[in-house]
Each structure stands twice: as structure tokens, then as C-alpha cells.
């Protein structure tokens, strides 16, 4: 067993791995409850309108059906301020697939069959689900996601672009994309004498509790949320969604029996959020030496008419490269669609696809190597704030990645390498993600006289390895061995913790644990003996005194080799490399897994993922895994990930930065740039499918 002297950074295997492979790790739908009632949703068949009649008689007549809950008989919510969560409170329809009823039955099969027997009549209104940049009704949001300013301006962008020796001006688009977490969304809810217990597939148990207390008007002490294991989330299990409310409302009708609601894969698409489709205009100006003089990034994204979500795709352009003149804008098209939400690296992922593809095009226009062009435009300080960086090692990542990838041997001319029917090319792109922290996290450590410790924190492990990483952090902070620490997470009975989102989990949770360990050592100075009853102390995530003094970001460089079939347009990616600078890596095994998974997801974004929305009816046509394509094993060749040594004492007590999102940022651009190098064809609209290439090859 590794000791504290080597535990941080060690490739410790997942501590919960044995429980998972043996089926002992319980997920939201698997927690044992007595005589559960099974639920199935009835969903709207129109994209906009109003229910005029709903007939549940045939469903209620089915043997085993207990109830059908609709807006006509559902308990009233205490708050309907959030239109997405005001479930079964009115006959109004905001999008196709909206939950309009819940069938409760003795089995999931009966509930599903009966849901098909509910007859609904609508007063259908004209709907609009088409995104375009030339709409006359685009709106300017007050803020974009994560609280960023909607627009930004530095210097004189118009003069900067007009006076540039070399100008690039192009439009890029990314489609609506979906999370496709391995575990579908599920909720088990039970009421008993005013107490609510919920087992939910969530990225934050306290986030769920906070949402439920507001919606149902009950004190948080009466709400217990449990989620020790979650099968992936990628943002979709961060905010509360309609199914959580539907299950909790329905449970009131059959109290004290528990209601178990598991969304089908097709139901996940309209209910659990998606990444907004974007249309992005990028304008770059440079002088004759290839130094940027102007950077402009104008974003148009879709949002739901019933609730606003503004994808912050223009944010990376504010800080990524040096330029005296800069402008970014965000505008929204309000459509009759389900509500968009966070999806792995919201903002940075689609925004850096456009920016890094444009940087490749600009490098070519300037007659410069794409790696050297990025290095030439490296800023000394954060271009947005003027602050120094706590650490910024993008150049080191680019140079080390180029060395390992064999970039120096690359012929820069497009379509210069052919292997039989395959056109071969290579591309590069940069990655970045901010160091995010959320206030309020607390952790309790209970020390026992036998030298063992129990660490309590309401954190979440969504498959990222938090069970293991937090145990490592605790062992290191307590100067003890790993097997002497027992961790408890995923329960609102534990101290309050922020959720897993924005690559902030380790920063927030780990900082609170380190603070609790510090307080424990003060309680037991000089290694004092622990009394028989033990000692408990609670720490919190401390305020970071360095915020406001430094800009804090992770960085990386990604390289891709592609092979494009000259006859069919098929694209294969046999080789990818990612070199990252993300502070201190807590666990070498799970850290590499996160980066590799992010790059795989970025590859999937580049080549496959696109939700096809039918403008006639307003729904996603390919709303299952048979038709919504994601990267499979056959699509993924050799992916190598590594990181440079980066010491950053300013970000948090561990010196770590988030890596959950970093790996996906830039991948699609690296693949797109490689496709251009292979073929001479520039694709600016994801995904890069054969039909976009074959006619031009």
C-alpha cells in the first residue's frame, strides 16, 4: 500500500472498482426500497401549444395501473418560477417531449404500456426550431453561462481588423449534441410523514436537495438525497430536470410507497438537456510578421423559449492569444426546443473548435507553421484582465507535443501524403479551461484512537475517480496510509459540498479536506493521542487569497493524424496525442483516464455527433444510440496522453487544476485541421462526415 510520502500523483487503482465490477455499487434505480411503484412518463406530441383534453380512462383500466398523474390532479408546487421544472402544473406546452403525465403501476412494463393508452388533444400553435444567424429576432442575454459578461471590447477592433495586413473571416458551426451518459437518468422518490427521500442520478446531492426544497416548499432538513455512484453525467446530471420533479410529485400520490422512474434512452434526449447548436463568426487580423492585431468572435446560439441558457462560446477568444484589439459577442435564438444545459466544457468546447480551426487557417495565410504561429502569439499576461498567470505552460505543451508527435517531419503542403486510397494529414490545436471553484464546501474528519480516519463530505463521483482521489488527498494531508482512510460521499446527511461541475470537484472538495486535516492537527498538537471517543473536526474550502491577483487556467496541446479515403470520404483517426499542463495530478491513472476520455469525446464530436431536428414536428429524429452516433472502439486508434510537470501554489492547497473538461477542448479542431492537411478541403461545420468530403475529393 502506498504511503503518504508518495500518495499524491500515484497511479492508485479505483478503490470502488471491485464493488462496481461485482455489481455491488448501487446506482439510482438499484437502491432497494420496499414494494416500489414504477413510473413511466407521458410526453407531449406537439412542440408548442396547449392541452385541451387528456383521457386517462384506458390507462387506468389496465390491470396493475395505480394512477395517472397529470396537470389536472398533480399536487401543486410551491414554486413555478423555473418553467423547465414546473412539471404538471399547467396545460401549456413548451417543447415536444415535455412530460405531461406520469403513469404509476406495479411494474415498469405495465407503466410503459399504459402510457401509450393515454389520449391527449391539443390546441397546437406554430412552432420554430430552426437556428440561423440572420434571424431578425436574436436577443442579447444579460449574462452568459457561468456569469460571464455577454460582450467584450478591447482596443478598437474595427480599426485593428481594417488595418491588418492579413485577415481571416469565416463562419463555423457546431450542431446540437447530447451527453449519452452510460447510466440513463433515474430517480427513486418516497414521502413518509413529511420526510422526502430521493435516490437520484446526479452530479450533486446538495444541488438536488436545494432544488427540491424550493420546488416543494419544505425545509432542507426534511429532504434526504443519496447518490454514492453515478454512471456518467457530462453536465446533464448537474441541474435538476423535469423527471426528478415528476417522480417526486407522483410519489406524493402513492405515499408512503416509493416511486421509481428510469428514463428510456429516447426520453433522455428531450428531458435531460443538450449542448446548444452554435454559429460562430471568427475574424482574425495579423501584421506581416504573423502577429495578431485583432481577434473577433461573434456567437449565435440556440436557447429554449421557456428558459434561457446562453452557451459562452466566445469566452476563450478573450484570453487565448495576444492581440491589441478584441471583440466578442453572444446572441441567442429563442426556439421551441427543450432547454439546453451544461455539456462537457460548455463554452470552451464549441468556442475553441471555431477559434482553433481559424488559427490554423490564419497560420496558413501567414505562411507560418501552426505550432509556431500559436507560440508567436503567446501573451505575457492574461489579455482579458491584464493579470499575470498563476502558471501558463501552453508553449511547453506545444513544443513537447510536437517533439513526441514527429511534427518536424511534416510536409506543410495539403494533400502531400498518400497511402494507396488514403490521404494522410496531421493537425494541431490548443486546449484551455479555467480553474473554477465554488464556495461553501465543508468536510468532516473523525479520528479514531486506532489511527484510522473517516472522512465525510457530500461530494459526487460520476465515474471520474473521486472516491480514490479524495482518499489520496486525505491520506496525504493526514500523513497516514491510504488504507487507514475511509471516505463517505454522495449523501446529504454528510457536510454540504458543491457538485461535480466545471472541473471544480477536486479543487473544492480537496481543499475542504485539507483544511479539516489542518484543523485536526491543531486539535491534536505534536501528534497527541486521540481519546477513546475519537475526535471530529470540520473544515471548509478556504477563500483563495490569490484570486484577483492571478489568472488561473489549465492548458494543453493536441495533435491528430487522420486518413481520408479518397473514394468514399471516410475519415479515420489512427493516432492522437495530448500534452497538458494542469498543475499537480492527484492520481496518474484516473487523471490519464479523464484526459483520454475527453479526447475520445472530442473525436466523437469531430466525426459523428449531431442531433437532427425535424423542423416539421420539432423533435430530434435520431434520439437513440442506434442513430445518434458516438465514437466506438473501432473509431479510436492510438490515443496517448501525458502532462508536463507544473507547480502552481496559487490555485488551491493541492496545487491541482481541473482536468475533466480540458481533454475535450481543441480535439475537434485538431482533427478538422488534420483533415484539411490531408485533403486540402476545409470543413467548417461539424461533424466531418463523408458526404461533406466525397463530392470535393
N, C-alpha and C positions, 0 to 999 in steps of 0.2 A: 504494500500500500504506500502510495506517495506521501511524503511528509510535507509539513507546511513550508519548508525551505524551497520546495520545487513545485508546489501545487498549482500556482498561477501560471498559466501557459502550458501546463502538462496535457498530453492527449488522453485525458481520462475518459473511459467509456461511459456511456449514458448509465446513470445509476438506476433509472427506471426501465432500462432496456429489457431486463429479464421479465418484468411484470407485463410489458407490452407484448412481447413475443409469446408469452404463455397465456395471454388473454385475461390477465388479472387486473390490468389497468382499466378503470371504468370511465367510459365516456358518457355524455349527457343522456343518451337514451338507454343506457345499460345499468344505471343505478337501480337496485332492487326497491320497489315500492309495492305495497300490498294492493292487489286487485286493481291494477291501473285501468283507466279508461283511455281508449285510443282515439285520437283525433285526426281528422283529415279536412283540409281547407276546401271551401268552395270559392272559386275565383271569378272575377269579372271577365266577361267575354267581349266587352267593349273598352275602348281606350279613354273615352270621356262621355259623361252623361249622368243619368240618374236612374236608380232602380224605381220602377213604378209598381212592380208586384213581385213577390217571391213566394213560391209554393213549396212547402216542405213536407206536404202530406205523404207523398210516395216514399220519401226517405224515412220518415218516422214510422211508416208501416212495416219497414223491413225488420225481421227478427234480429235482435241484438243491438238495434239502434236505441240509444238512450235519450238523445236530444239533438236538435239542430239549432245552433245559436246564430242569430242574425242581428241586424240593426234594430229589428222590431222587438227583440226580447233580451238583448245583451245588457248586462249591468252597465251603468253609466260610469265613465271615467271621471276622476277628479279634475283632470286637465286634458284639454284637447288642443293645446297650443301648437303641438307638433303634429302637423297634418299627416305625416307618414305613420305616426303611432296612434292616431285617433281611430282605432280599428273598431268596426261595427258600431259606430256612433251616429252615422247618418246614411242616407241612401245615395250620397254623392259619389261619383266615380272619377278618379284622377288618372288612372292608367290601367291598361289591360293587364290582368293577372292580379289585381288588387284583391286581397281577401275580403269576401263579402259574407262568408258564413263558415261555421265550424260544425262538422258532423261528429258526434260523440257516440262511440259504440264499444262493444265488448272485445272487438278485435280490430286490428288495423285494416284487415281485408274487408270486413263489413263496413267500416267507416268509409273506405275508399269507394266501394261500390255504391253506397248510399249517397255519397256526394254527387255522383253522376245523375242521381234522380231528382235533385233539387232543380226546379224550374224557375227561371228568372226572366222578367220582362223589363226592358229599359226604354227610357226616353233618350236616345242616342244623340250626342252632339258632335259637331265636326271636330276632328282631332288633327294634330300636327305633330309629326315625329321626325321631321327632316331637318338636319343640321346643314347650314350653309353660311359662308362668311359674308355674303352680300344681302342678308336679310336686313330689312329696314327697322326691325323691332328688337335689335340686340340691346341688352341692358348692361350698365356698368354696376357691378356689385359693390357694396360698401367696403367689403374686405374679401380677400380670397382665403382659401383653406389655410389653417394654421395661423390666421390672424395677420397675414402679410398685407401691406398696402396694395391696393388694386393696381395702380400705375406707378411708374417711377420715371424720373427725368434727371439726367446729369449732363452738364455742359450744354452744348447746342447741337442736338442730334441732326437736325435738318441741314445745318451748315457743314457738320462733320461728314455726312454722307455725300453731300453735294460736292465737297471739295476733295473727296478721296480719289486717289489715283486708280484704285481698283475697287470695284463694287460688286457685291453678290447680293441678289434679291430673288428669293424663291419662297414657295409655299409648300409646307409639309403637312401631312395629315396622319392622325392615328385613329383607329376605329374604336367603337365601344368594345370593351374587353371585360371578361368575367373571371372571378377568382378561382373557381373549380378546386376548392379545398377538398382533401381526401374524405373528411368526415362532413356529410351534409349537416346543415343547421338543424338543431334539435333542442327541444325544451320539455322538461317534465316539471309540472307545477302542481302544488297541492296547498289548499287552505284548510286550516283547522283552528277554530275558536279565535279568529283574528290574526293568526300567525300564517305567514306565507313561506313555503319552502320551494326553491327553484333549483333544479339541476339544468344548467344551460351550457351550450357550446359557445363560449365567449372568450374574448381576449382580456376581459377584466371583470371579475366578480363584483367589485365595488361599483364599477360603472353600471352594471345591470341593476344592482340594488338601488343606486341613486335614481335611475330612470323609473323603476317600479314605484318607489316611494312617492315620486311626483305624480305619476300617472294614476295611482290608486289612492293617493291621499292618506297614506299610513306612515307611521314613524319607522325609521330605518331599523330600530331595534326589533321590529316585528317581521323583518324580511331576512331570510337566510338563503344565500346563493352559494352553490357549490359547483366547482369546475376544476378538479385536480388534473385532468388530462383533456387536451383539445387537439383534434386531428387536423390542424392547419387552419389558418384564418386569412392571412394576407390582407388584413384590413376589414374584410367583410364581417368579421365577428367582433369588431370594435364597438361601433354604435349599436344601440338596440334597434331591432327591426320588427316588422308587423307581426311575425309569427310568435314572438315572445309575448306580445300583448294578447294575441288571440288565444294562446294556450292558457294564459293566466286568467283572462276573462272567463273562458269556458270552464275552468276549474271551479269557479265560484258557483256554477250551476249544478255541480255534482259533489260539492263539499260533503265529507272530507276526503273523498277519493281523489287520487292524483290523475291528472291528465297528461298523457304522453303524446307529443306532436313531433314527428320527424318529417321534414320536408323532403319530397322527392327531388331528384336532380332537376327536373323540369320546373319545379316550383321555386327552387333556389334562384333561378335566373331573374324573375321579376321581383322577388321579395327581398333578397339579401344584398342588393346594391351592385354596382358595376363601376368600372373606370370610364369616366366621361370621354366621349369622342372629342377630338380637338382638330382645329385647323389653325396652323401657325405660320405666320409670315416672318421670316428671318432676313434681316438686312445687315450686311457687314461691309464696312469700308476700311481700306488699308492704304498706307502710303507705298511708295515704290520699293521700299525695303521689306515689305510684308508685315509691318507693324499695324495693328488695328487702330483706327482712328474713330470708328463709330460702330456701335452694336445696337441693333434694334430687334425687338422680339414682340410681336403682336399676336395675342392668343384669342381665338374664339372657341368656346367650349359649350357643350350642352349641359343643361340642368333640367330638373323637373319643375313643372308649373306649380306643383303643390308644395315644394320645399326646395330651397336653394342650396346648391353645393357648387363651389367655384374652384375648379382644378387650377392650381397655381403653377402652370407650366412655364411661365415666363420668369420665375424666380431665379433659376440658375444663371441666366444671362446677366443678372445684376452683379455677379461676383466671380464668374469663372475666369475671365480673361481681362487683361489691362486694355483700357480704351478711355480716351478723354471725354467722349460723348456717348450717351447711352439713353435708350428709352425702352420701357416695357409697358405693355397694356394688356388688360384682360377684359373680355366682353362675353356675355352669356346669351344663349338662345334658350328661352323657356319653352319647353316642349311637354307634350302629354305622354311622358315616359316614367318608368319607375325612378326612384330617387338614386342618383349616383352617390358613391361614397369613397372612402379611402381604398386604394388598392396599391399594393407594394410600391413604395416610393412615389406616393401621389405628388404630382407636380414635377419632380425631378425626372421621373422615368419618361413620360412623353416629352417633356421640355428638353431634356438632354438628347433625346433622339433627334429632334429638329436641329438643335444648336450644333451637335457634334457632326451631323451629316453636312450642315452648312460649313462648318470649319474645314471639313475635308474638301469640299468644293472650292472654298476660298484658298486653301493651300495650293491646290492645283492651279487656280487662276493666278496666284502669285509666283508660280514656278518653284515652290518650296516643298520639301518633304513634309508630310502631315505630322510626323513626330516633331521635327524641328520647328514647324510653324507654331505648334502649341507652346513649345518651350520659349520661342521668341516672344510670345505674348503673355508670358507668365507675369503676374502682378507682384510687386514688392509688398503691398498691403492689400487688405480687402477693398476692392473697388467701390463697393456699396457704402461701407461705413468709414473707410479710412483707417480702421483699426489694424494693428498687426495680427497675424495669425498665431494662434497658440502653437500650431505646427501645420505646415503645408509642404508635403513631400510629393506633389504630383510629378515634378520633374524627375525625381528619383525613380518613381514608378514607371514613367515613360522610358527612361533610359535602361533600367533593368529589364523591363518587359521587351524592349527592342533587342537587347542583347540575347535574351533567352529564346526569343521567337525567331531569331535569324533575320531580323528586319534589314540589316545592312546588305544582304544578298538580293534584295527585292529590286526587280526592274520596275521603275515607276510607271512605265507606259501601260495604259489599259490594254487588255487583250494580248498581252505579250507572252503568256504561258499557256500552252495547250497540251493536254494529255489524252490523246485519242479524241473521243467526242466531248471531253470535259474541258471547259475553260476554267483556269485556276487563277485565283486572285487572293490578295490579303488586304486587310483593313485594320484601322486602329480607331479608338475613341477613348475619351476620358470619362471617369466616373467621379461623382461627388455626392455627399449627403451631409446635412448639418448635424451637429451634436445637439440633440434635443433632450430637454429634461422637463419633467412635470412635477410640481411641488406637492407636498403632503404625505409622501410615503413614509411609513413607520415600520419598524421591525423590533421584535422582542427576542431576546436570547435568555434562555433558562439554563443556568449552570448547575450541574449536579456534583455531589461530593466524590463520585467515582471518576471524575474527569471527563464526563460526557456532556454534550450540549444539545439543546433543542432550539432550533431557530424557527420563529413563527413570523410569517409575512403573507399578506393576501395577494401574492404575485400570481402570474399565469404562465404556464408552459404550453405553448401552442405547437409544440413539436420542435422548438428551436434549441432545446437543451438547457432550459433554465433550472430544472431540477439539479442538474450536475454543476453548472456554472456557479449558482448561488451557494451550493455546498462548498465548492472550492474557495470562493471568496470568504465565506465564514471561517473555514479551516485556516486560511492564511491570516485573517485578521485576529483569530484567537490563538495563533501559534500552536495549533494542535494538528492531529492527523485527520484525514478525511473521514475515516470510519468512526470517528468519535462525534461526528456532527449528524444530527437527524433534522431534516428540513420538512416543514409543513407549509404548503401553499394552496391556493385555489379555493378559498373558503372565506366568506365574510365574517365568520367568527374570529378570524385572525386579524392582526392590525391592518389598518387601511393602507392600500397600495394602489398606485396608478396601474393602468392596464398595459398590455403589450402593444405598443404602437409607436411609430416614429423612430424605431430603433432605439428607444429610450429605456427599455426594461432594465437592462443590466446597470445602466447609469443610475437610475432611480433606486431600484431595489438593492443593488450592491452598495450604494452609498449609505443607505439606511442601516444595512447590516454592519458595515464598517464602523458607523457611528455607535451602534449598540455595543459592539465589541470594545470600542474605546471606553465607553461608559462602564462596562463591566470591569475592565481593568482598573478603572478609578475606584470602583466599588470594592475591589479586592487588590489593594496595592501590594506590590512586591510578591505577587503570586500567592497571596493569602489563601488560607484554607476555606473551602466552600462549606457552609454549615449543612447540617443533615437535611434541613428542609429545602436546601438549594437557594439560589439567588436568581432573581429575574430583573432584567433591566430593559428599557425600551429606548431605542434610538430613532432618529428621523433623518431624512435626507437633508443635509445642511444646505444653507444658501451658499452659492458659489461666489466667493469674493472676486473671482477673475472675470465673471461675466460683465460685459460692459468695457472691459479692458482689452479683450482679445476676440477675434472672430474664430469660431470653432467649427471645423468641418473634417470629415473623412474624405480621402481622395483615392483614385485608382486609375489604372490604365489597362485597357482590354484590347487584345489582338485576336483576329479571327482569320482563318483560311477557309475559303469556300471553293466548291467545284460546281460549275453550272453546265448542265447538259445542253450542248449547242442545238440539239434537235428537239428536245422536249421542254426546255426551260426549267427542269428540275434543279433545285438548289440543295446541295449537301454541304455540311459543315464538319469536316473531318478533324479540325483542330482549333482549339481556343485556349488562350492564356490570359489570366487576370493577375495583375500585381497590385496590391493595395497597401495603403498607409492608413491604419485605423487604430493608432495608439497601441495599447497593451492588449494582446489577445488573451482572453481568460482561459479558453480551452482550445487547444490546437485542433482537436478532432471535430468538435461541433462548430468551431469557427470556420474551418475549411468547408464543412458541410453547408453552412449558411451561404457562403460566398459561391460555392459551386451551384447550390440550388437557385440562387439569384441569377446567375449567368444562364442556367438552363431555362429559367422562366423568361429571360430576355431573348434567348434564342427562339423560344416558342412565340414570343411577341413578334419577332422579326419575320418569321416564316409562316405562321399558322393562324394566330388568333384574330378572330373578327366575328362579332355578333351581327348577323344580317337581320335588320329590322324591316318588317313588311310595312311600307307606308300606308297600305290599304286598311290594315287592321291594327297596326300599332304594336305588334309583339315581335319578339325575337324568334326567327324561324328555326334556327339551329340550337335549340335550348336543351341539349343533352350532350353527353360526351361522345356519342356516336357521330355527331355532326359538328359540334364545336371542337375543332381540332386543337390539341395541345401537343407539345413535343413528347414523343415516346422514346423508348430506349434506342430504337433504330435511328432516330433523328440526331442523337447525341454521340458525337465521336469522342475524341480525347479532350477533356477539359482539365486544365492544370491551373490551380490557384495557389497563390503564395502571398506573403506580405513582407514588407521591409520592417526592420526594427525602428520603432518610432516611440520615443519617450515624450510624453506630454503631461506634465504635472498639473496643468491648469484645468483640464476638463472635468475631473472628478477624483476622488481619493484613490481609485484603482488605476487611473491613467488610461482607461479604456474608452473607445468610441463605438458607436453602434455600427453593426455590420449586416443587420437583417435586410436592409434596403439597398445598401451600397452595391451589391453584386449585380442587381438587375439594371442599374443605371449605366447607360452607354453601350450595353451589349447589342441592342438592335442597330445602333448606328455603326458599330464595328462591323457587323455582318453586312449591312447595307453598303458601307464603303468598300468592303471586300468584293461584293457583287459588282460594283461599278468597276473596280480594278480588273476583275475577271472578264467583264463583257463590254465595258465602255458605255453601258446603259445606266442612267441614274434613275432609281426608283425613289420617289418622294412620298409615296402613300403606302403605309403598311396595311397588311402584311405583304411580303415579297413572294407572290405566288407565281407559278409557271405561266399563267395566262398573261401576266404583265410583261413577261420577258420573251416568250416564244415568238410573238409576231415581229419583234425587233431584232432577234438574233440572226 
